[in-house]
Amino acid sequence: MKKLLFALVALATISFTACNNQKAADKVDESKKEIAEERDAEKQSFPVMEFEEKEHDFGTVEEGEIVEHTFMFTNTGDAPLIVSNATASCGCTVPTWTKEAIAPGENGEMVVKFNTRGKPNQQMKAVRITANTQSGRETIRIKAFVNPKNSNAGSPVK
């Protein structure tokens, strides 16, 4: 009889605890929903840096030439775009860019100069842009085939 009474008390305790845990879980779920809704309402608008082209091919150039290309971009986002930095993958490539904030719908430019001296054959260089976009990073590329200088020029033919 004591065992039966003990089993009933244990079963009642487990049932009561399970109900309370379910109510607590429901409260946590409701709390998470409220937090998620608040975050959605507070979502920050970001600028979007949209390039007309993300890669430019200079084709074939002669070693020693300095070539440049202007990459045009538009801020298609909902906030002003600020480019804080741009770095190239090599010292032979130098980017310059629009320094002031670019309003939504407005255009900016990134000019990339490439010095081919000492860079024969196929070349591909990347420019990494740091801006206040959602990802914080954008990348554009240039490429060229650099005809090597004739290192035997002026040497007698044997």
Summary of the structure (lengths in Angstrom):
residues: 158
radius of gyration: 31.6
end to end distance: 117.1
largest distance: 117.8
contacts: 404
relative contact order: 0.18
helix: 26%
strand: 41%
